[in-house]
Each structure stands twice: as structure tokens, then as C-alpha cells.
């Protein structure tokens, strides 16, 4: 029985038992039973048959009442979730280890981030329709990826790109509302989103990449300046034509006053063209008041400061992103599906020697190579790098995903990089095994 059905049955059962228990309390003196059980003079076992006669008579009486069990059940069923609400979810177990300079220095604070660590992520997705074409989406999430100080045990270093796509470092074992928004159509080809917790990339009309990443830095064809996002208040619009052409524009702001320049804001406009085997898109993302994106960037590459230093993030930036993907007509061949991306940024600061960044990405996926539904993944590229940096940072990952059954997949991944954070002669490596349960 599905979890959602079990919840409904349990609730209905409680609603039936409650009035029975209330009636039974008139027959049985609970305080006398408690006193009896505490008595040292005599011990007696009370089991399910002790009061069976009295309770059976009470149930018979309830059946004759107008508000008996059948009526109660009918009333309960009339008030449950809408029949247009669906619930799905997943649980991800991750175990692995990492070796990089930040982990080495972390031993000084008493946290050994190089040892084998384990964490989980638990997600529930609720979708509810009200008119047939609209949708209210709510994502609930919990995890244990953070230690007592709130830092991730092993996967949370943006500096070295080690965040997992399934990272749960901010939830601290508490089920929280992670995303919530409402979307509805305007005519046949337009869609509108609005919500207090949403990210830009959920509102793009064209998928920028089809690569399935393990590390979050490789999402969206490079999770940097052009496509990097954050969960905040937002709204957006998308148009999709029948011939594959699409255009979208959306804004997300840390300020609840949309349309003002008081908070950090990201305004992204994308144009794309998609066919079953390929896609190409171009995006302009204008980011204000120091909005920065660190998942796919060096230490300097994500800075958005007026003076170019490491102080408060206050500068505006204009970020351009090119994305394209292609996949073969048939899987199970030596030819992979290919996703590629290139980002370029201009930062509004006075120092012309440090006002630009760039990044590139390539992701490859092979499907159905050794058995049905398996996936091989390989991604690599240069994270967002500032023009005054003297090193050439590089990051990569490789994995093999096995589908155990329709609900369970296992994915071992190795990953690494050279001068990944923008520091000369610094290398990093890691490995993680993820098991995903979908329901």
C-alpha cells in the first residue's frame, strides 16, 4: 500500500475509533484500572479481551445512531485532500569521502572532513490542480548534511565544487518547505509562475542541458553566473511555439517587494529552439546588488564587489550564457548524448582588469550500455574564472548509474579537479556512492 494511502487509512481509522473510545469511557473507569495495575496486593494482565463484552455492546449502540461509523466515514472522506492532489518523493543515501585543502585545514576546528561520511536527503513533492491546467507545487525536504555549526560535513564546499545535487546541508533533520509556487496557463502557448520560494531555472522555457549531474556545479550546463540561481520570491513567463521556438523571462529577488532595487535580484531572459534530438539557447541574466553564484566558480570568480576585492558583494553584473545539447536517435551505442555551455560576464566595477569572468562545460551521457536503463556520465570544464587569475582551474566527474528496479537506483561517482579554487598547485579528489529510492 502506498504511503499516501496508508496515511488516509490511518486517519479514517482514528476518526472511527474516537467516538467508540468516548462511549467506552462511560462503561470503564480508567482511573480504577490504573489504580488496580499499581496495586501491590495482586497483579493481573489486561489484554484485548478484558473489556470485549462492554465495548462490543457499545459498538452495537453506535451502529443504531445517525452519526455512527458509516456517517462518520462519509463525512471524513468528503474533507480529505483534493482528488487532483498527487504526492511523490524520494530518499537519497550518500556515503563518501573527499580530499582537498579546505578539508585538510578543517581538522584544526575538530571536524575531520576527510574521513568517510554519510548523509541523507528526503523529499516530498505535492502537486495540486484547481482548474485542470494550473498547478500548486510544494516541495518538502529534510536531511542531515550539516554539523552542529551548520557547515556541511563533506559535500558543502562551493569553493571546491563538492556540493552534491542531492545535498541537504541546510535542513538539519527538519522537514521544511523548500519550494512553493503556483503556475497557470495564459492561452494555449503561455505559462505564468509566481511564488514565495522559487528559482529562475524552473521558469525557463528551454532546458539548457540534458546531462544528469552528481555534483551541483555541473547542473544546467554549468551552474555559474548565467544560470546560477537561489530560492527566493519570484515570478516569470514563458512562451512555447509549436515549431520548437521558445522565449521566457523571469525575476527572482531577495526582497519581497518585486520590481524594486532594494535587494539582490536576478532577472533572466532566455530564447531557445528545441527539437527531439537537439536544442540551442541563449540567456541574458542581469544580477543586481551583489548577487553572486558560487557553485561553479573559483574563489575570485564569484566576487561581485565594487572595488574588486573580497568585501561586501554590492556590484551589478550582466551575464551571458550559450547552451546546446544533442542526443543520438538510439541509445546503447558508443555515441553519447552531449551537453555544452559557455558563460561570459561583465561586472560593473571601475577596475577594468578584473571586471570579466568566463566559464565552459561539457557533459556526456551514455544510456543502456550494459543493461537496460543504466547511465554512464562524464562531465568536465573550467569553472567561472576572473580574468586576472593566473591559473587554469579544471573540474571533472565520472559515474555509472545502475537501475536496480523501477524505484531504486545506485550511482557510484568519482570526481576531482586541478587548481579548482583558483589557487596554484591545489588538487582535489573525492568519491561518493548514492542510493536513490523513489516513490
N, C-alpha and C positions, 0 to 999 in steps of 0.2 A: 504494500500500500504506500502511495506517495506520502511524503512528509506533510504536504499541504492537506491531503485528505485525512491523515491521522489527527492533525490539529483540529479539523472540523468535527470529526467523530468524537474526539475527547471533549470538545466544548459542548456538543449536544448532549453527551452523557452526563456531564456535570449539571446541565440545566434540568435534566430529568431527575437526577438524584437529589438535588437541593430541596424540592418540596417534600420528597419522601422522608428525607432526614429530618425536616422540620416537624412533620407529623409524628415520626418515631420518637422524637424527644419528649412528646407528651406521654408516651407509654413507659419510656425507660428513664429513670432518674440517673443522669450521668454522674452527678456528684456522689451518689451512693455507690456506683460502680467503682469510681476512683478510690473512695474510702475503703471499699472492700478489697481492692487489689493491694492497698498499702497495709492491710491488717497483718499482724504477725501471728495471729491465732490460727489462721487457716489459709492455705494457698489453693487457688483454683484457676484453671486455664479457661479463658474466654475465647471461643473461636467463632467462626461464621455461623454456627448452628445455634448458638446460645439464645438468641432472640428471634429465631426464624419464624416462629408462630405469630408473634406480635407484629413483626414487620410485614409478614405475608397478608395479615388481616388489613393492615394499613394500606398496602398496595391495592387490595381489592376495593377498599373505600375510595381511593383516588380514581380508580377507573370509572366509578359512577359519577364523579364530579365533572362539571362542564369544563373546568380547567385542568383536566387530567393530562397524562403524559402525551397523548396524541395531540391535544390542543397546544401544549407547551412546545412540542417539537415543531409543529406547524408555524408557531409564532417565531421560533428561533430561526428556522430556515428562511423566513421572509426577511430577516435582518442581517444575513451574512454578507460576505464580500459580493460585489457585483459579479455577475456571471461573465463579464468582459475583462475581469482581472486575471492575469496569469502570473505565476511565480516560478522562477527558475534560479539556479545558483550553482556555485562551485566551491570546492575547498582545495587549496594548494598546499602541499607539504614541501618544504625546501630544506635540503641539508647540503652543506658545502664548506669550503674554506677559501681564503684569499691571502695573497702575499703582495703588499705594496708599501711604500714608505710611510703612508699615513697609518697603516695598521702597525708597522714597526714602532712608531712613536707612541701609539695608543697604549702600549704596555706600561708606559710611565704613569698613566692615570688608573692603573689597576685593572683595566679591561683588556684581556688578551683577544684581539680581533683576528688573530691568525689561526687560532685553534678551530676545530670542527664545530660548526654552529648549526642549529636547526630553528626554523620558524614556520609559521603557517599564515595563510590568508583565507578568510571565509567571507563569501559574497552572496547576497540575495538580491535578485533583480525582480522588481514588481512593475508590471505594465498594465495600465487601466485605460480602456477606451470609454468614451461617453456618447459620441455621436456616430461611431462607426469608422471614422477616418482619423480622429485625433488620438493622442496618447499622453498620459501622465506617467512619466518614468521616475522611479525611485530606486536608488542603489544603496543597500545597507552593507556595511563592511566592518569586519573585526580582524585583529591579528595580534601577534606578539613580537613584532620585529624590533621593538625598542627596549633599551635597558632602562635602569632607574633614572638616568639623566636625560632620557628622551632621545638619545642617539641610537642609530641603527646598530645592531650587533655586528653585522658584517657586510650588508648589502647597500648601505645608505650613503656611500661616498659619491657625491656628484663630481667632486674634483677628479676622481679616477674612473667615473662612468660605471660604477658597480651596482647601481640600483637595479633590482630585478623588475621586470614588467609586473610581477606579482608581489612587489614589495608591500609590506604592511607596517612600516616602522612608526607610523603616527597614530595607530589605533589603540595600542596598549591594552589588548584583551577586552575592549569595549565595542559593542555593536553600535555603530553610528551611521547617521545619514551622510553618505559620501557624495552622492549626486542626486539632484532632483530638478526636473524641468518639465515643461508642458509644450507639446508640439501639435500643430494643426495645419491642414492644407488651406491654400487660397486658390480656388480654381483647380484645374487638373495638373498643373505643372509647377506650382509654387508651394513651398513649405516654410512655416514660420516656427521658430523656437523662442522660448522665454523661460528663464528660471533663476532662482537664487544661488544654485550650485551647478555650474556648467562650465565646460571648456570649449575654446574655439573650434577644435578639430572635430567635435561632434556635429558641428553645424556646417561643415564644408560640403559642397555638392559633389566633389570628385575625390575619390580615395587616392591619396598621394603615393601609397606603397602597398604592395601585397606581401611583403616579407613579414614573416611571423617571428618577432624577436624574443630572445630570452632577457637580454639587458634592455632597459628602458631607453638608453641612449640611441638604440638603433630603430626605434619606432618612428613611423611617419616619414621614412626616408631620411632620417637624421633629425633627432629631437632637439634642435637648436633654435637659432634666432628666428627663422621664418615660420616654423611650425610649433615651436615650443609654446606651451600653454600652462594655465594654472586654474584651479577650480575657484571661480568667483561668480558674481552676479553677471548675467549676460543675456543677449538677445541676438537673433540672427534670421536671415532669409536666404533661401536657395531656389534657383530656377533650373529645372532639368527639361531639356527638349527631347523629342522623340528620336532625334538623329544622333544623340550622344553628347551634344554640346551642353555645358552647364556653367552657371555662374552663381556665386554666393558671396555674401558679405555679412560679417558679424562683429560684435563688440563685446568684450568682457572687461569688467572693471572691479578693482578692489573697493571702490566707492559704491555705495548703494544708490547714489544719485547718477544714473546713467546719463551720458551726454555732457557731463561736466569734466573739467580737467583737474579736479582736486585729488584724485587718487591715481595709482598706477593703472594703466589702461592698455589693452591690446585690441587694435582694430584691423581685422584681416579681410582682404578681398581676394577671391580666387576665381580663375577662369580655367576650365578644363574640357577635355574631349575624351570620351571613353567608348571603346568597342569591346566585344567579348574577350579578345586576345591582347589588347593593349590600351594604354592610356597615357596622356600627357597633360600637365597642368602647370600653371604659373600663379604665384601668390605674391601679394604685397601686404606686409604686416607692419603697420605703424604702431610703435610702442612708446608710451609716454611716461614721464616722471620716474625714470629709472627702472622700468620693467626689464628684468633680465631672465635668461634661461640658461641653466647650468648643466643639464643632463648630458649634453653633447658639446662640451666646451672645455678649454683649458682654464687655468686659474685667471689669466688675464682676458681670455676670450669672451667671458660673460660680463666683464665690467661695463657699466653704463654710468660712469661718473663724469661730472662736468670737467674736471681737471685731468681726467685720465688716470688718476691714482686709485687707491683702494678704499676710499672713503665712502660716504653715503651714496647710494645709487639714485641719481637725480636726472640724468640726461635722457633726451629723447633719441629714438633711433628709427630708421627706415630699413626694413629687412625684406630681401627678395629671395624667392625660392623657386627653383625649377625641379619638377618631379616627372618621372616617367617609369612605366613598368610594362613588361611584356611576358606572356606565358605561352608555352607550346600548346598545340592543339590536343596532344595526347600526353598523359603522364607515364611514368615508368621508363623513360628514355634517359640518355645521358645529357640531354639538353635541359637546363634548369629554367625556372621562372626567374626573371631578372627585374630588380627594382633599383633605381638610381636617383640620386639627388645632389643638388648643388645649391648652397646658400651664400649670399653676399649681403653685407650690412654696412650702412653708413651711420655713424654716431655723431650727434650734434655737440661736438666739443671743439675747443679752439685749437688744440694741438693736432695739426694735420698729419703727424707721423703715427698717431695711434687712434685714428677715427674710423678705421675699417676692419672688418673681420670676414673670413670666409671659411667654408666647410664643404666636404664632399662625402658621399656614402655610396656603397654598392652592397646589395643584398641578394643572395641566391638561394632558391629553394628547389629541391628535387622531391617529388612525391611518388609513392607507390614503387619504390626501387627494389626492396627486398620482400615486402609483404604489403597487402592492401592497407592504405591509409597511413603508412609511415611517412615521415618527413625528414629530410636532411637539410640543415640550414648552415649557411656561411655568410657572415657579414664582416665588412671592414671599411675603414675610411679615416679621414682626418677630421677630428672634432673642430668646432668653431675656434679659430686661432686669430689673434690680433696681429696686425701687420708688422709690429715692431719686435715680435718674438723671433729668437734666433734658432729655435729648434723646429723639427718637423714631427709633431705628435702623430701617433698612429694607434688605432684601436681595432680589435677584432673579436669575433666569437664563432664557435662551431658547435653544432649539436646534432643529435639523432633522436627523433621522437617516435616512440612506439605506441600504437593504439592497442591497449590490452583488450578492451571491449568497447561497446558504444558509449560508455560513461567514464572510462579510466584511460589516461594516457601517462606515459613515463618519458621524461626528457632529461638525459644527461648532457651537460654543456661544459665546455672548457672555454676560457676567454682570457684576454690579456691586452697588452699594449706597450709601446715603447715611447718614453717621454710623454706619456698620455696627459699629464697635468701641465705640460709646458716647461718642465724642468729637465735640464740635460742629464743624461745617464741614469734616468729613473725608469725602471721597467716594472710591470705588474703582471701577475698571473692569478688565475683562480679557477675553481671548478664547483659545479653545483648540480645536484640531482633533484629534479622537481617531479612530483606525482600530483596529477590533477584529477579530481573527482567531480564530474558534472551531474547535475540532477534537475 
